Amino acid sequence: MAQAGFTQESSEALKLAIQTQAVATDAIEERRNEYGIFYQVEGNIIGVNGVSLSVITVWLQRESNGKFQFVTLKPSKREIT
């Protein structure tokens, strides 16, 4: 994240970049369990310094109430265009 200029002080910018990536890219159902349905979204986020990072975000649609919850972000092993 530091490569894209994200720091603890720019956590809101990171949150916005993650949300933007999530709505701009199709989610793929990954698995289901007692907690709900896990989705994977692969795409780019743009950092505060303009650098683009290829990432994968994982989301959970909760079984209990149907709401989505961000689970994690990890670097993608491939370049996403």
N, C-alpha and C positions, 0 to 999 in steps of 0.2 A: 504494500500500500504506500510505503514511503516513496517508491519510484514515481507515483502519481501525485505526490505532494500531500497525501493525507497524513494528518497528525492527530493527536488527542484534541487539539484545539479546533480541528476542522471536522469533528465527528458528525455534525449536522450535514456537511457537504457530502460525506461518505454515505450517510443514510439516504440522501436525495439521489445520489448516483446509483445506489443499489435499487431503489424504488423505480427509477427511470429505466434501468436495465430490465427489471422484472416485467414492466408493462410493455416494453418495446419488443420483447422476444417471446416466442411461444414456449410454454412450459411442457415438459415431458414427464408423464407419470413414471415414477421410479419404483415405488413399492407401497404396499399397504400393511398396516398392522393395527393393533388395538387402539393406537393413538390417532390414527387417521391416514390420510393419503400424503405421501411425500412426493414432491415435484422437484425437478432439476431444470434450471434455466441457465443456458450457456450463451454468453455474449460479452460485450465490451462495456466497461465503465470508463468514463472520462474523469481524470483527476483534476484537482484544483489548479494544477500547472499545465493542463491541456494534454497530458500523456494518457494514451489509451491502454488499458490493461484487459487482457482476455481472462475472464473469470467464469466460474460456475457458482451459482447460488442455489441453495436448497431451501425449500419451503415446505411447511406442513399445513395441510388443511385439517383442522382438528375434528375428530369424530364427534366430540361433545357438543360443539356449537357451529361447526362449518366455517369458522373464521380461519384466516391464514396467519401463520406465524413464521417469521424468518428464522432459519435454523443455523446456517453457516455460509461462508464464502470461502472459496478456495481457488487458487490459480488454475487456469486451464492449461493443459499440456500442448495445446495447438493454437495457432493464430486464428482468430475469428475476424472475418471481414464483414 
